[in-house]
Amino acid sequence: MGLVQREIEKAGIPTVGVSIVREYTEKVQPPRTVYVKWPFGHPLGEPGNIRQQRAVILEAFKVLYSSTTPGEIVDLPFRWRRYDYDSYAEPKSFVPIRE
């Protein structure tokens, strides 16, 4: 996915990836990525766990809007089935970085 991200970015469209294998992400070096330490096949979270999936997507959007370092990998604090998503504070808004 990281190779595709780079091509999309060349066209001027910002991207963010969700990774579950940090070693591969480090080798491919996509433009920006969030990393979750979860089982294969579940990059957004457990099936049916809407709060968990929403939290991952919102954190990915935060990185999309705030990342200034090319190739940045942001480790998300979430843990598989061991995180209180009821206390997750959703971002109020996203403010793009202006260059």
C-alpha positions in Angstrom: 0.0 0.0 0.0 2.9 2.4 0.8 4.1 2.3 -2.8 0.6 3.2 -4.0 0.5 6.0 -1.5 3.7 7.5 -2.9 2.3 7.6 -6.4 -1.0 9.2 -5.2 1.1 11.8 -3.3 3.0 12.6 -6.5 -0.3 13.6 -8.0 -0.8 16.1 -5.1 -3.3 14.1 -3.0 -2.3 13.6 0.6 -2.6 10.0 2.0 -2.3 8.2 5.3 -2.0 4.4 5.7 -2.9 2.1 8.5 -0.3 -0.6 9.2 -0.3 -3.7 11.3 3.3 -4.8 10.3 5.7 -2.1 11.4 8.8 -3.7 9.9 7.3 -3.7 6.4 6.1 -0.1 6.8 9.6 1.0 7.8 11.1 -0.7 4.7 8.5 0.7 2.2 8.6 4.2 3.8 5.1 5.5 2.8 4.4 9.2 3.2 2.6 8.9 6.6 1.2 5.9 8.5 -0.5 5.0 11.7 0.6 1.7 13.3 -1.6 -0.6 15.4 -0.3 -3.8 17.0 -3.3 -5.9 16.0 -3.9 -9.3 14.3 -3.6 -9.7 10.5 -6.7 -8.8 8.6 -8.0 -6.3 11.1 -6.3 -2.9 10.5 -9.3 -0.9 11.7 -10.2 -3.2 14.6 -12.5 -5.9 15.7 -15.5 -6.7 13.4 -18.6 -4.9 14.7 -16.6 -2.7 17.2 -17.7 0.6 15.8 -16.1 2.7 18.6 -12.7 1.0 18.0 -12.9 1.4 14.2 -14.0 5.0 14.5 -11.1 5.8 16.9 -8.5 4.4 14.4 -10.0 6.3 11.5 -10.1 9.6 13.4 -6.5 9.2 14.6 -5.4 8.5 11.0 -7.1 11.7 9.9 -5.3 13.6 12.7 -2.0 12.3 11.4 -3.0 13.2 7.8 -3.7 16.8 8.9 -0.8 17.2 11.3 2.2 15.2 10.1 5.1 17.3 8.8 7.8 14.6 8.7 8.0 12.5 5.5 7.8 8.8 6.2 6.4 9.4 9.7 5.0 6.3 11.5 2.7 7.2 14.4 2.1 4.4 17.0 -1.5 4.5 18.1 -2.1 3.8 21.9 -4.9 1.3 21.2 -4.6 -2.3 22.2 -6.6 -5.2 20.9 -9.5 -5.7 23.2 -7.8 -3.9 26.1 -8.6 -0.2 25.5 -11.5 1.8 26.9 -13.0 3.3 23.8 -15.8 4.9 25.9 -13.2 7.3 27.2 -11.6 8.1 23.8 -11.8 11.8 23.2 -12.7 12.4 19.5 -11.0 15.4 17.9 -13.3 18.4 17.6 -12.0 19.3 14.2 -9.2 18.9 11.8 -7.1 21.9 10.8 -4.9 21.3 7.8 -1.3 22.5 8.0 -0.7 25.5 5.7 2.7 25.7 4.0 
